Amino acid sequence: MANPASFDITSGVDLQEVDNAVNQANKEVAQRYDFKGSKASIEFSKAENSITLMADNDFKMTALWEILQTRLVRRGVPTKNLTPGELERAANDTVRRVIALQQGIPTEAAKEIIKFLKERKLKKVQAAIQADQVRVSAGSKDDLQEAIRVLREHDFGVALQFGNYRG
């Protein structure tokens, strides 16, 4: 009997692309007239998987967030994997927002993916949670392609990436 075909569903962001996008956004902020003389900044922390935005007021924070999102989209970073925190009041009448970067599929989303696949009643398609990813296996490649198609049509709150295909 042949080995079943499988693939892994993962979710994450390329930290180097995030770093590049933050650098580009900082350059744009430094050149924009509406940010002249302001305390606006964007800082990226690889160790904490987070981005910290600092601005003078709520209006500038909104503009800073839009600049960052634009740069991230242009660099191919999925914005679904960004979790913006609440606006916090900081020193010297500034506001701060910490944005967490989602690496891996959260357990709730993984359970939702498995439940979704079971509800679709695809032939012999099995899914299992493995740490921060989901492994999907089936008897034939066609069943796996159908599983990928239905998963792409549904929104699970994170950007899904399909890889590690074994046929």
C-alpha positions in Angstrom: 0.0 0.0 0.0 1.3 3.5 -0.9 2.1 6.0 1.7 -0.6 8.7 2.1 0.1 12.1 0.7 0.3 15.0 3.1 1.1 18.7 3.5 1.5 21.1 6.4 -0.5 24.2 7.1 1.5 26.9 8.8 1.2 30.6 9.4 3.9 33.2 10.0 5.7 36.3 8.9 9.1 36.7 7.4 10.9 38.7 10.1 13.5 40.1 7.6 10.7 41.5 5.5 9.1 43.0 8.6 12.4 44.7 9.4 12.7 46.0 5.9 9.2 47.4 6.0 9.8 49.1 9.4 13.0 50.7 8.0 11.1 51.9 4.9 8.2 53.3 7.1 10.7 55.1 9.3 12.3 56.8 6.3 8.9 57.9 5.0 8.0 59.3 8.4 11.3 61.2 8.5 10.5 62.8 5.1 6.8 63.6 5.6 5.9 67.2 6.4 3.1 66.4 8.8 5.6 64.5 11.0 8.3 67.3 11.1 9.3 67.9 14.7 7.1 65.1 16.1 8.2 62.2 18.3 6.8 59.6 15.9 8.8 56.4 15.7 8.4 52.7 14.7 10.6 50.1 16.5 10.8 46.4 15.6 11.9 43.8 18.2 12.8 40.4 16.8 13.2 38.9 20.3 9.7 39.8 21.3 8.1 39.4 17.9 6.5 42.8 18.2 6.5 46.3 16.6 6.1 49.4 18.8 4.6 52.6 17.4 5.1 55.9 19.2 3.3 59.1 18.2 2.3 62.6 19.6 -1.4 62.0 19.4 -4.2 59.7 18.1 -4.3 61.3 14.7 -0.6 60.8 14.1 -0.8 57.2 15.5 -3.5 56.4 12.8 -1.3 57.9 10.1 1.8 55.9 11.4 -0.2 52.7 11.5 -1.4 53.2 7.9 2.2 53.9 6.7 3.4 50.7 8.4 0.6 48.6 6.9 1.2 49.9 3.4 4.9 49.1 3.7 4.2 45.6 5.1 1.7 44.8 2.3 4.2 46.0 -0.4 6.8 43.6 1.2 4.4 40.7 1.1 3.9 40.4 4.9 0.3 39.2 5.7 -1.4 41.8 7.8 -3.8 39.1 9.2 -0.8 38.0 11.3 -0.6 41.4 13.0 -2.4 41.8 16.3 -2.6 45.5 17.3 -2.8 46.3 21.0 -4.7 49.1 22.6 -3.5 52.7 22.5 -1.6 53.4 25.7 -0.7 56.8 27.1 3.0 57.2 27.4 5.4 59.8 28.8 5.4 63.4 27.5 1.8 63.3 26.3 2.6 60.6 23.6 0.6 57.5 22.7 2.0 54.1 22.1 0.7 50.9 20.5 2.4 47.5 20.5 1.6 45.2 17.6 2.2 41.5 18.2 3.4 39.3 15.2 1.7 36.0 15.0 4.1 33.1 14.3 2.5 29.7 13.9 -1.2 28.8 14.0 -2.9 29.4 17.4 -4.6 26.4 19.0 -8.1 27.8 18.5 -7.5 28.4 14.8 -6.0 24.9 14.4 -9.1 23.3 16.0 -11.3 25.4 13.8 -9.4 24.2 10.7 -9.8 20.5 11.7 -13.5 21.0 12.5 -13.9 22.8 9.1 -12.3 19.9 7.2 -14.5 17.3 9.0 -17.6 19.3 8.2 -16.8 19.3 4.5 -16.7 15.5 4.6 -13.8 15.3 2.2 -12.9 11.7 1.3 -10.3 10.2 3.6 -8.8 13.6 4.5 -7.3 13.5 8.0 -6.0 16.5 9.9 -3.8 16.6 13.1 -2.4 19.4 15.2 1.4 19.3 15.4 2.7 22.1 17.7 2.0 25.3 15.8 1.0 23.8 12.5 -1.6 21.4 11.1 -0.7 18.3 9.1 -3.3 17.2 6.6 -3.0 13.8 5.0 -5.2 11.9 2.5 -5.0 8.8 0.2 -4.7 10.8 -3.0 -3.3 14.0 -4.2 -6.6 15.1 -5.6 -8.2 15.0 -2.1 -5.4 17.2 -0.8 -5.9 19.7 -3.6 -9.6 19.8 -2.8 -8.8 20.4 0.9 -6.4 23.3 0.0 -9.1 24.8 -2.2 -11.8 24.8 0.5 -9.4 26.1 3.1 -8.4 29.0 0.9 -12.0 30.0 0.5 -12.6 30.3 4.3 -11.2 32.9 6.7 -9.6 31.5 9.9 -8.3 34.9 11.1 -4.6 34.1 10.2 -2.9 33.9 6.8 -2.5 30.2 5.9 0.6 28.9 4.1 0.7 25.4 2.6 4.0 23.7 2.4 6.1 20.6 3.1 4.1 18.6 0.5 4.8 14.9 0.5 3.3 12.9 -2.3 
